Amino acid sequence: MRPSRLPSCLAAALLLALPRAALSSGADGFTDNRYASLYQVAPAALAQYAGGDLGVLPGTYWRIYHYLAYQAAKGRALTAGQLAALELDRWHVGKGSDWDYAYEPEKNGSGGWSKERAAYARQWGLPVDVKLDVMGETDDGSYVNCHGDAFRQATVTLKARAQLGAGGKPDAWHKAWLQGQDAVFANCQEPPHQYGQPRPKRVTRLPPAPAAGAPDWLKADHAYQTAAAYFYSRDFDAARKQFQLVAQDAKSPWKTLGAYLAARSLIRAATLDGEGKAPDRNTKLLQARKELEALAPSFAPAKRMITLVDARIDPAARIAALARQLEQEPFGADTPRLLSDYLVLLDKQPRAAMIAAKEPLTAWIGAMQAEVPGDYFDDARGKETQQVRKEAMETLRQRWLNQPDALWLAPLLTLAHPGELREAERKAAAAVPAKHPLYLDLQYHLARLAIAEKQAEKADREIDRLMAAHGKAMSTATANRYLALKMASAGTLDAFLAAAPRKPDGVEQGGAIDGAPAEADTDGDTDEDFALSVFRHMPMSELKALLAHPRLPAKWQAPLREATMARALILNDEATALALLDGLAKGRKTTGHLYARYRNAASGAERKLAGALLLVNTPELNPKVIDAFGRGRDWGCGSSEPGEDGGVPAQPPRYLGAGQLAEAAKEQQALMRLPLRTEFIAPALLAWAKQKPSDEEAPKALHFLVASTRMECPYGSGKAEKEQPRAQYSREAFNLLHKHYPNSKWAKQTKYYY
């Protein structure tokens, strides 16, 4: 019947009450980079990482991984035993703080109680299956009302009271005890109510009063059960008074718990009404703290609960105290709990306050994340985020001047944009010894900045040196990040393609919610930076060279050929389209004749029509347009993947000359001006269909044109619906189909134009 003692009282208290930020608590997105995780270190590399082999540190890492990096950089890398003690689970410290704790009976303790209770319930003729919901609700969100220790203590007491009857067997008094405990746990859940409607007022389910002649142990248990029932039903005044009575009973086995939970009643009353809403909130918390301090020397749960009270009274002060403890004290039995509290509290700390903190640990973590949007859907280039970044850089520079240590150079280089790094900072970063935990991170950012500052040839030599010296020891994620730089610094197409293949990082990934299952064969996999480089920066001439190169991964042959063909048809590049025909037509039974039609058509208008027929029948012919911010475009639709974080696209490969880049830019301008797919295809097809050609392709093309306007552009368009001519085109195609080809199977399949 006691409240739970999870690895962190604070984490348990705030479970489900905090937003899932993209910092300590993880992001709400459905995808992650499977080659170099944005948020965590792969389990296979975790011991290597915590031990000081940090590799490249993204600012997007969850804060627990920045804590591990900070400790390693300070010469306090964690041992295997210390790492195991943290029980890391994504962004959590301690398995017990998992988000599904509240809904999994085996995790929250209710499952064990239900199992033990069932045998006695059958014996006493009580309901065997009793609904248990551990969650409560307030205006500010959900919280765990009945914790695991309450169920575990009830289970222990259930068995112990069963032995108090004659001959050590359960008797009628045991049944009365169980009925009382059922009443207690009936108060755990919220009263049934419709979502969005006001919650009904709670009515406390009290345990039945003991019958005359009840033993003293049952009377003492009943008093405690009554207090617990008030506690879980949120009648905290009544609960506190009843717990105080229990604490005053010298013979009660619940005496100490009564005093403890009397203080807990004050804490819940102060916190569950919402932050800052209760006028006497701090008065209650201070009184609870005073009572807990009196219990703390002999009762460990009271000592732990004091930390929660301190966090509620003054979160900033508690963060500061925890940061000092975590940095100054050696790793001990309390470290996991302290770290969990620290990370949970940071979720409510403003980023600017973290960066300006006096405590180095907090300031360093805040600075590392200064350019990470506070919300998953925010833009990293946004004014607010960039202002925080600039302020962080100035603070970091001052800290580095006061303490010239690689520790402060790491976030400084992480945040630096091209041209912002000072020469002294650059030289200091380059001089950091190879044995330093932050060495590979600093060298990575020096190379990144050099590429962006038009010194890619120099960066390329340095990347080759680093990969030769450290590549075999690098984690998969770090190697993949260096390969991404190498793709940009490559001096030849061959070197570019040699750097393209990546190995999966080994982190369990959440794929797109509507995505296809991942392929088991990962040979020749590439990251999204390959698509960014190819489709954003390469002109048609280079796309053809890429297709002919033996290093091109087999998985890219078909999509690259299709995208190049689509661009050729759009840009009226007949030579390129003709060169690709045979490879694309192979194996296409239903559209193979259309490729032959294109080849046999006369150059000009006839071939353009043949191209329109190809496009309307073959939706996979997509030009793969990528905008200036690295976001994918589906013809004239709004932005989608890749580059969903809104970042700047990959730097163009160094080997591309100025002429090639200019050629690519010209092509990109034309592609970016594309209307919706159906709007591009419709004029040529409709003009041809109006002539009523005796061609079996005509009714089929009209059918597909109408169908194409449905579910088109799932990410939206830059134009308002009323400005889009696709509805007009759809209706016109529908009318032509039913006017000229009313008996065709295509007309019968096209019943609507909208």
N, C-alpha and C positions, 0 to 999 in steps of 0.2 A: 504493500500500500504506500510505499515511499515514492516520491518523484524520482525520475531516472537520474543516474549518474553516468552520462555519456562521457567520452573522452574529453569533451569540453562542455561545461555547464552553459557557457554563453552560446556556443553553437547550437546546443539543444534548445535553449530558450528562444533563439531567433530562427529556428528551422522553419522554412517556408514563409517567414515574415519579411525576408529581404529579397530585393530584385536579383535576378540572375545577371549580374553585370559581366561584361567581357573582360574582367580583370582578375579578381580573386575567384569569383564564383562561376566563371565559364560563360560562354556566349550562347545566345538563343538560336543561332544559325543552324541549319541542318547539314552543312558541309564543312569539311576541313581539308587541308592539303595533305594528301596521302603520302607525299614524298618528303615533306619537311613540315611537321605539324606546327601550326601557328600558336598552339596553346600549351602543349605539354611535351615532355620528353618521352620517347618510346620506352616501354618497360624494359626491353633488352639493353638499352643504353643508360638506364637510370642510375645504376650503381657506378658506372664510369663517370657520369655527369656529377653526381653528388660527391664523388671522390676527388673532383677537381678538374676533370677533363671536360670543360664546358662547351668547347666548340663555339658556334655562333649563337648569340642570345637574341631572339626577337623580342621587341618590346611588348608584343602581344602575349607572351607567355603568361600563364596564370601566376599569381604572386608567390605561390609556394615554390615555384621553380626559380624565381628571382631571389627568394630567400636562400635557397640552396647555393645559388651562384655567388651571392654576397658572402656567405660563410666561407666558401672555397677561396674566393679572392682575398679574404682576410686571413688565410692560412688555417682555417678551421673546417676543412672538408670533412663531411660526415663519413663515419665508418659504415660498414655493411650492417652492423648491429644497430647503430643509431638510425640509419635509414629505415630499417625494418620496424623500428619502434614507432615511426611516424605513421605507418599503415596508410600510405598515400593512396587515394582513390580519386583520380582526376584532380579537382581543385581542393578536395577535402583532406584534412589531416584526421585520420581515424575513420574506420569503416562505419562506425555507429552514426556518423553525421550525414550519411547518404540521404539524398532527397526522397527516396522511396521508403525510408524508414517508417514513415507515418502510415503507409498503406500495405506493408508486408508484415503479417502476423508473426512470422519467424524472426523478423528483425526487431520489432517493437515490443516483443515479450508477450503479447496477448495470445499468441499461438500456443506457447507452453502452458499458460494458465488454463486455456480452454481445454487442452488435452487432459490435464490433471483433474480439472473440475468435472469432466464428463462422467468419470467412473462413479464419483460420489453422487452426482446429480441423478444417475440412473437408480442408485440405491435408495435415494430419498424421494423418488418420483417427481423430481423437478425437471423443467425443460433442459434437454441436453444441449441443443444448439442455441446459444444465446448470442445475439448480434453485439459485436464490440467495435466501436469506432473511436479511435483515440484522439481524433481531431476536434478542436474547438475553433470558433470563428469570432472575429471582432470586426469593427468597421475598417480596420487597417490591414486585415488579411487573416490567414489561418495560423494556428499554432498547435503544438502538441499538448493536449490537455492532460492525458494520462500517460505517463512515461513508463519505460520498460521495467524500472525497479519497482514500481507499484505492483505490476503483475508478478514479478519474481518474488517480492516479499509476501504477496497474498498466497502464492503457491506454497512457499515454505510454511506459512502459518496454517494453511489448509491441512497440510500433512501433520503438523504438530498437534493441532486441536483434535484431529481424528484419533489420536492416541490417548486422549484424556478420559475416555469412557471406561466403563467397567471392563476389566481384562485387556485394557489397551486398545479397545475397539471403538469406532465412532458410535455416538448415541444421538438422541434427539437434540441435545444441545449443540452438537456439531452441525446438524441440519439448520438450526437457527442461525448459527454463525455464517453458514454458506448463503442463506437467504439474505442476511445482512450485507454480505460482500457483493452479492448480485445487485443489490440496491445501490451500493456505492458506485460500481462500475457502470450502472445505467445512466449516471450523470456525466459520463465522459463525453458523450456525443451531443451535438446540437439537436434541438427539437426539429422535427421535419418541417421544412418550409420550401416554398417555390423560389427558384433562383431569381434574384433581382427584387424580391419582395422583402419587407422588414422581417427580421427574425422574431419569432414569438418570445415572450418573456419566459425565462427558464423557471421551472418549478422543481424544487429539490426533491429527489426520491430518497427518503430517509429509510434507514434499516428499521425493521419492526422492533418495537421495544421488547426486551427480554421478559419472558413469562415469570411468574412468581416462582421463587425457589431457584432461579438461575444461579449458576456458580459465579464466583467472583471474577474468574478469568473472562467469562462471557460478558459480564457487565463492563469490565475494563476495555475489552475489545469493541463492545458496542459504542462506548463513548468515543473511542478513536474512529470507528467507522462513521459515526454521525458527523464528526468534524471533517473527515475526508469527503463525505457526500456534499456538505456545504462548499468545500473547497473546489470540487470539480464542477459544481453547478454555478460557480462564480458568485456565491453569497459570501464574500470574503469577511465581512464584519462578523457574521455568525460563525464562520469557520475559525476565525482568530479567537473569539471568545471560547469556543469549544476546545480548541487545541490548548489554550491556556489552562483550562480546567484539567485537561489530561496531564499537562506538565506539572500541575500542583498536586497530583495524586502520587504520593511517594511510593505506593505499592504497584502502580501501573507499569507494565513492561514497555509502555509507549511514552514514558515520561520525557525522555530526551528528545524523541522524535516530535512529541507534542510541542516542546519549546521551539524546536527548529522550524516546524511547519507553521507555528504562529507567526514567526518572522517571515516565512515564505508567503503567508497570506497577505501581509503588507506589501511585499514585492509585487505579487500578482495584481493587487488592487491598484498599485501605482503605475504598472506598465500596460495592463490590458485595456485601459481606457484610452490609450493612444498617447504617443509622445507629446508631452507638454500640455495635454488637455486637462488632466487632474490638477486642480489648484494646489493641493497639498502633496503633490507627487514627491518632491524632494524630502519633505518632512517625513513621509512614510518610509522612504528609502533610507534615510539617515537613522530612523528609529530601528528599522530592520537590521541595519549594519551594526548598531550598538548591541543588539540582542545576539546577533551571530558571532560577534567578537567574544562575547562571554562564553559561548559554546565551543568556539574554534579550538582551544587547547586540547580538548578531549574528544572532539567530534569532527572528523575530517570533512564530511559534507558541508558543514557550516563554514569551514575555512575556504573551501572551493567556492561556495556561494557568495562570499564576500567579493570575489573578483567580478561576479556578475553585477552586484550592487554598485561597485565602483564604476563599472563601465556604463551603467545607467545614469549615475549621478554626473559624471564628467567623462564622456567617451574620449576626448582628446587627451586628458591627463592619463587615462588608463592605457591608451595607445602608446604614449610616451614611456610610461613605466614598463610596459611589456617589451617595447623595443630595447630599452636599456637592459632588462633581464636577459633577453634572448642574445644580446651581443656580449654582455659582460660576464654572464654566468656560464660555466661549462654545461655541456649537454647532460641532462639528468632525467630522472623519472617524470618530472613535471613538465619537461620541455614540450612534449606533444600537446598537452592541454594549453600551455601558454601560447604556443604557436597558433593553435586553432583559434583561440580567443583573439589573438592579434589580427589574423587574416580576416576573421568575420567583422571585427570592428573597422578595419580599413575600408570595407565596402561602403560605409557611411561617411567616410572622411573625404572632404573635397580634395581634388587632385592638387590644387594650388597649395593647400595646407600641408599635404604630404611633402611636396617638394621643398617647402620652406621650413620643415621640421628641424629642430636642433639635433634630433637623434639621427645619426648617419644611416642606419638601416632603413628607416621610413623614408628619408630624403632620397636615398639611392633607388629604392623600389619605385617611388613616385616619379623620379626623373626618367627611369627606364621606360615608363609607360606614358610619358608626357604627350606623345603624339598618337596614342591609341584613343580613338573616340570613346567617350564614356558610355555610349549606347551603341549596340550592334549596327543600327541603321544610320548612325551619324556619319558624316564625311570627315575623313582624316584631314582633308584640305580646308575644312571649315574655319571660319574666322576665330571662333572660340578655342578650338583645339590648337590652332597655330599660335595663338597668343600664349597659351600655356606652354607650348614648346619653346618659344622665344624666351619666356621668363625662366624656364628650366635651364636653358643653355647659359644664361647669365649667372644663375645661381651656381651651376656646375663649374663654370670658369673660376668663380671666386673660391669655391671649395678646393679646386685643383691648385690654385695659386697658394692657398693656405696649407694644403697637404698634397704635394706633387706625387700622386700615387696613381697607378694604372686603374685603380678602383673607380675614380671619378672620370677618367678618360673614356671608359666604356659607354656610359649613357651619353656623354658628350658627342662621341662619334656616331652613336646610334641615331641621335637627333639631327646631326648636321646635314644640311642640304648642300648641294654643290656651291663652292665658293665661300662657304661660311667658316671653314676650319682655319684657324690661325697657324702660321708656320711653326711656332713653338709647340703648339699642340700636336701638329702633324709629326714633327721630329720626335717628340716624347713618345708618341704611340708607336712609331717605327722602331724606337730603341728598347721597347719592352722585351725582355728575354723570352725565348721560346718556351721555357719551362713554366712561365707564368700562366695561371688558369685562364686569364683573359686574352692570351696572346692571339689565338686564332680569330677571336671576335674582333679584336682591334685591327688585325691585318685584313680581315674581310671588309671592314668599313673603309679602310684606306684604299683598297682596290675599288670598292664601289664608287667612292667619290672621285677617284682618278679617272674611271671610265666616263662618269658624267661630266668631268671637267676636260674632256677631249685628250686625255692621256692614256687611252686604252692600250696602246702598244706597251707602255711601261707597266701597266697593270697586268697585262697578259704574261709578261715575263715573271712577274712576282707571283701570280697565281700558279704558274707552272712550277715554280720553285717550292711553293708551299704544298702543292699537291704531291710533288715528288718526295718531299721530306716528311709529310704528315698524313698523306692520303690514306695509307693502310690503317692507321690508328684512328682516323676520324669516324665519328658516328655516321650513320646513313644520312641523317638529316643535314649534318654539317657538310658532308661531301656533296650532297645534292645542292646545297646553297652555293658552294664554291663552283659547281658546274654551271649554275645559272649565270654567275659572273663570267665564267669562261666562254659561254655562248656569246656574250656581248663583246668580249675582248678578242674573240677569235679573228685571226688574220686571213683565214681561208674558209671556203665553204666546207672543206673536209674537216677542219678543226671545229667548226660550228656544229656539224653533225656528230662529231665524235663526243661532244659535250652534251648532246641532247638527251640520250637515254638516262633514265633514273631508276633507282631501286625503291620499292615501297619502304616507308619509314617504320612500319611495324606497329603503329599506333592504331588502336581500334577506331575505325572511322564511322561516322554517321553519314551515310550517303544521302543524296538528294531524296526528298520524301517521295517523289514520283520517278526516281531514277531506275535504270536497269541494274540488275545485280552485277557486281564487279566481276571481270573475267579472271579466271584462275591463272592464265598465262600472262605474266607481266614482262615478258621479254620484249625489249624495245619500247617500254613505256616512256612517255615524256610528260613533263609538267606543263602547266598552262602557259608558261613563258615561251614554250616552243611555238604555240599557236599565235601568241602575241607578236613574236618576232617575224614569223612567216607571213601572217595575213595583214599585219600592220605596216611592215617595213620593206617587204620584198616586192619588186615589180614583176610583171608577167614574165619577163625574160628570165628572171631568177627562179621563179616558181617552176618553169620548165626545166631549168638546170637541176633544181632540187629533185624533181621527179626522176631524172635520169641518173642521179647519183647512187652508187651502190650502198652507201651508208644510210640512206633514208630508211627508217624503221618500217617494217612490212605493214604495220598497223596504220601507217600514214599514207600508204599508196592510194587507197580508194578515196578517202576524204579529201586529200590534196588534189587528186585528179578531178574530182567532182567540183570542188571549189574553183579550180583553175578554169574548168570548162564553163561554169556559170559566169565567171568574170569575162571570159572570151566572148560568150554570147551577148552579154550586157554591153561590152565595149566594142562590139562589132569587129573583133579580132578573128577573122575567118581562118587565118593561117594557123593560129594556135588551136582553134576548135577542130580543124581538120586533122591536126597532128594527134589530137587526143581521142578521136572518134573510135578507133579500133579497140583501144584499151577499155573504154567505157562501155562499148556495146557488148563486150564479151560476157556471156552468161545472162544477158537481159532478154528474156524470151518475149515479154509483152511490149517492150519499147525498142528492141533491136532494129526494127524496120524504120523507126524514126531517125536513128543515127545514119542509116543508109540514105534516107530521104535527104538529110542535110548534105551529105557528101555529093549526092547527085543533083542538088538544086543549083540553079544559076546564081552566080555571085550577085549580091545586092538584095533587092526586095524579096526575091523568091527564097533566098537562103535565110533572110531575116525571119520570114514566116516559118520556115522549117525550124529555126531556133526557138520561136515562140511555142511551136507545137511540142518541142522537146521539153521546154521549161514547164508548160502546163501539165504535162504527163509525168514529169519526173521531179517531184518536190525536193528530192535529196540534192538537186543541183542548186546549192546555196552559195552565194559569193563570200560568205564568212567575213563580213565587214566588222572591223574593230575601231571604235572611236578613239579620240585623242587621249582618253583617260583609261584605256585598256578594257573597255566594256564591250561585249559582243553586241552586234546589231543584226537583226533579222530583216533584211531589206529595209524598208522605211519604218520599222517598228522602233519602240523605245529600247533602251539598253537592257541587256540581260547579262548572263555569264559570257566569257570569263571576266575576271577583274571585278567581282562583285563587291569588293571592299572599296572600290572607287579609287584605287591607287593609280599612279602614273605607269603606263605600259613599259615593258622592258626596253632598254636602250637598243638601238639598231645595231646589228652585228658590225664590228669594225671593218670587216673585209668589204662591206658594201661601199662602193665609191659614191662621190657626190652626185654623179650623173644618175646612178641607179636609184639613189634616195629621192632625187628630184622626179624621176620617172614614177616611182612608187607614190610619191605625194600627189602627183597629178592624177593618177589612177584612183587614189583614195578620195580625192575631192569629188570625182564623178560618182564613185560608189556611195559616198555619204549623202549625195543628193537623190539617191534612189527613192522612188515612191514605194508604196506597198507592192508586194509581189504581183497581186492580181491587177493592180493599176498599171504596172509596167507591161504586163503581157496583153491586157485586154484590147488596147487600140488596134494592134495588128490583127489579132484574131477576129474581132468584131467586124472590121473593115472587110476582111476576107469572107466571113460568114454571110455578110449581107449580099454577097454576089451569088449566094445559093450554089456553092460548088458541089458537084456530084462526087464527093470525096467522103469516104467512111470516117475519116479523121475529124471532119467538121462537127458532127453531133457529139462525138466523144469529147472534143476539145471544149465545146460549149458547156457540156455537163460538168467537166472538171473545173472550168472557170467559175461556174456558180458555186460548186462545192468548195473551191479554194477561198471564197470570201467568208466562209463560216469558220469560226475558231481561228481566224487569222490574227496574227500579232498578239499573242497572249500577254506580252509585257506592255501593251499600249502603244500608241503612236504619238508622234509629235504634233499631229493635227487633231483638231476637234472633230467629232464624228460627222457633224454637218458639213465639214469642209472636205471630207473624204469621198471621192467619186466612186468608190468600190460598190456602194449600194446601187448606184445608177448602172454601173457596168453589169452587176449581177442580174438586175431586172431586164436589161437589154439582151443579155445572153440567154436568159430564160425565154423571153418572147421569141427570139430568133430560132431557138431550138424547137419550140412547140409550133411555130409557124411553118418552118421549112422542113422539119424532120419529125412530124407528130407521131409517126408509127415506129420510130426507132426505139430500141431498147433503152437508149440513153435518155430520151424524152420521158419514157415511163418511169425511169429511176429518179427523174428530177421533178418533184412535185411542188417545190416551193422555190422562190427566188431569194428568200430572206433567211 
